[in-house]
Amino acid sequence: MFLEMLKDNQKELFLQLAIMAAKANGKIEAAEHEMLIKFADEMHIEPIADSEKSFDELIDEMVGVCGKPEKKIILFETVGIMNSDGDFDENETEFLSKIASKFEISNEELEYMMELVTAYIDVFTEIVNTVIEEE
């Protein structure tokens, strides 16, 4: 949604993080794989198969090159990929908490972001169902 606002180096870092996020529960679900491809398309970059860096290296680099708005974009989009299968499991919640902590985003703000993304997905699903509903 906001990924085009990121600079090129931030986009590449985000895509690596998105892959880690998709793997946080031990496997990449079909919906998560589809989102990874959509992310790359939205950012006009080539999809990648894996991250070149460790989680800590990646986050530390992001902290160095991102301001608060970019950090929020990255966290919102990461919340989105982790909710693409319909819920947040314990590993996914812990993963998001680690990112928020490194980005100096409070747990309360993270929880609010998670609620907003869930509400957004629910409303979008209702819209889609209304549009494709056959009479």
For each residue, the residues with C-beta under 8 A, 3 or more apart:
1: 76 77 80
2: 5 6 73 76 77
3: 6 11 14 39 42 43 73 77
4: 42 43 44
5: 2 69 70 73
6: 2 3 10 11 14 43 70 73 74
7: 10 11 65 70
8: 11 12 45
9: 12 13 65
10: 6 7 13 14 62 65 66 70 74
11: 3 6 7 8 14 15 43 45
12: 8 9 15 16 45
13: 9 10 16 17 58 61 62 65
14: 3 6 10 11 17 18 39 43 62 74 77
15: 11 12 18 19 36 39 40 43 45 47 48
16: 12 13 19 20 48 50 51 52 53 58
17: 13 14 20 21 51 58 59 62 74 78 99
18: 14 15 21 22 35 36 39 77 78 81
19: 15 16 22 23 28 36 48 49 50 51
20: 16 17 23 24 51 55 58 95
21: 17 18 24 78 81 82 92 95
22: 18 19 28 29 32 33 35 36 81 82
23: 19 20 26 27 28
24: 20 21 82 91 92 95
25: 89 91 92
26: 23 91
27: 23
28: 19 22 23 32 33 36
29: 22 32 33 84 85
30: 33 34
31: 34 35 84 85
32: 22 28 29 35 36 81 84 85
33: 22 28 29 30 36 37
34: 30 31 37 38 84
35: 18 22 31 32 38 39 80 81 84
36: 15 18 19 22 28 32 33 39 40 47 81
37: 33 34 40 41 47
38: 34 35 41 42
39: 3 14 15 18 35 36 42 43 77 81
40: 15 36 37 43 45 46 47 48
41: 37 38 44
42: 3 4 38 39
43: 3 4 6 11 14 15 39 40
44: 4 41
45: 8 11 12 15 40
46: 40
47: 15 36 37 40
48: 15 16 19 40 51
49: 19
50: 16 19
51: 16 17 19 20 48 54 58
52: 16
53: 16 57 58 61
54: 51 57 58
55: 20 58 59 98
56: 59 60
57: 53 54 60 61
58: 13 16 17 20 51 53 54 55 61 62
59: 17 55 56 62 63 98 99 102 103
60: 56 57 63 64 102
61: 13 53 57 58 64 65
62: 10 13 14 17 58 59 65 66 71 74 102 103
63: 59 60 66 71 102 103
64: 60 61
65: 7 9 10 13 61 62
66: 10 62 63 70 71 74 103
67: 70 71
68: 71 72
69: 5 72 73
70: 5 6 7 10 66 67 73 74
71: 62 63 66 67 68 74 75 103 104 105
72: 68 69 75 76 105 113
73: 2 3 5 6 69 70 76 77
74: 6 10 14 17 62 66 70 71 77 78 99 103
75: 71 72 78 79 96 99 100 103 105 110 113
76: 1 2 72 73 79 80 113 116 117
77: 1 2 3 14 18 39 73 74 80 81
78: 17 18 21 74 75 81 82 96 99
79: 75 76 82 83 96 110 113 114 117
80: 1 35 76 77 83 84 117 121
81: 18 21 22 32 35 36 39 77 78 84
82: 21 22 24 78 79 88 92 95 96
83: 79 80 86 87 88 114 117 118 121
84: 29 31 32 34 35 80 81
85: 29 31 32
86: 83
87: 83
88: 82 83 92 93 96 114
89: 25 92 93
90: 93 94
91: 24 25 26 94 95
92: 21 24 25 82 88 89 95 96
93: 88 89 90 96 97
94: 90 91 97 98
95: 20 21 24 82 91 92 98 99
96: 75 78 79 82 88 92 93 99 100 110 114
97: 93 94 100 101 107 110
98: 55 59 94 95 101 102
99: 17 59 74 75 78 95 96 102 103
100: 75 96 97 103 105 106 107 109 110
101: 97 98 104 105
102: 59 60 62 63 98 99
103: 59 62 63 66 71 74 75 99 100
104: 71 101
105: 71 72 75 100 101 109 110
106: 100 109 110
107: 97 100 110 111
108: 111 112
109: 100 105 106 112 113
110: 75 79 96 97 100 105 106 107 113 114
111: 107 108 114 115
112: 108 109 115 116
113: 72 75 76 79 109 110 116 117
114: 79 83 88 96 110 111 117 118
115: 111 112 118 119
116: 76 112 113 119 120
117: 76 79 80 83 113 114 120 121
118: 83 114 115 121 122
119: 115 116 122 123
120: 116 117 123 124
121: 80 83 117 118 124 125
122: 118 119 125 126
123: 119 120 126 127
124: 120 121 127 128
125: 121 122 128 129
126: 122 123 129 130
127: 123 124 130 131
128: 124 125 131 132
129: 125 126 132 133
130: 126 127 133
131: 127 128
132: 128 129
133: 129 130
134:
135:
